[in-house]
Amino acid sequence: MKEGEILKERIYVFTSGELKREGNTLCFVSETGKRFLPIAETGEIYAFGEISLNKKLLEFLSSNEITLHFFNYYGYYIGSFYPREHYNSGYMTLHQAEHYLNQKTRLELASKFVSGAIENMIKNLKYYNSRGCDLENPINKMQETQPNLQVVGVDKLMALEGQAREEYYTAFNQIIKNPEYHYTKRTRRPPQSRLDSLISFGNSLLYTTVLGEIYKTHLDPRIGFLHTTNFRKFTLNLDVAEVFKPLIVDRVIFTLTNKNMLTPSNFMKELDGVLLNEKGRKTFVEEYEKKLQTTITHKTLKRKVSYHRLIRMELYKIEKHLIGEQSYTPYTAEW
């Protein structure tokens, strides 16, 4: 992390109302009254409720480098407003594009994202295996995947990652004690089970968190390496999120389910699927925030570092890799 740099807070807004500038601060006005948001401490706003705003507010957010993320009624991410101009770097974008267009350099980075993801999945399984869950078989199968990651083609790499993740998700049934959250198969948009709804919502939060951190670097979120760059969506945040899903999203899910922090009333049947309702999303977000603020002792830095800070540090490592300063090594859990 750059010396003296401060990671600002994320603000989550679930109710409907008006977000506006009042004096030199942010103010959210709803039926319950006014809530003032300290401008100097706010880095991102996650809007789940119906929010009205105007151009003056957007100018204020931009001048204070605050990103505003929008989610729809069902909790799906739909877009962001961000002050991009301050961080633009044609130099870095050119290096990203060069690494993407070269099959060898693209595959090198893509394989490291997958390697880091699988290693962190294995770390989760080993943790619970040491606490009485019988997970030796999935651990061994996933470890067998690692030597095969230096393959020809990103499509084959993603197929190997998908196989490992299927083995991993199946092992959730040993970790999660409540059978109502047991895994059968992965379903999306809409998720068909409570567990799928938790995975989808958690992944969506993490994709957005990583995206918000990318905006604060010189990297371009549109150019990923594992996920194919196209005309429609961001991909670099999806790449980086793969490394952190097991350490952040999955461990939040284990906590919520094993501590019975969610009940059937926290879910709703919508869009021919199962989704978290507003109360369920609030409960998830609270635990997600706790996890982001959780600190670990970084082996190299010899000091406490939060998971939120680790994400930004990961992006700086990718920048160094792209400009040839230092080869990228994905973060893996040290416990």
Secondary structure, 3 states (H helix, E strand, C coil): CCCCCCCCEEEEECCCEEEEEECCEEEEEECCEEEEECHHHEEEEEECCCEECCHHHHHHHHHCCCEEEEECCCCCEEEEECCHHHHCCHHHHHHHHHHHHCHHHHHHHHHHHHHHHHHHHHHHHHHHHCCCCCCHHHHHHHHHHHHHCCCCCHHHHHHHHHHHHHHHHHHHHHHCCCHHHCCCCCCCCCCCCHHHHHHHHHHHHHHHHHHHHHCCCCCCCCCCCCCCCCCCCCCHHHHHHHHHCCCCHHHHHHHHHHCCCCCHHHEEEECCEEEECHHHHHHHHHHHHHHHHCEEEECCCCEEEEHHHHHHHHHHHHHHHHCCCCCCCCCCCCC
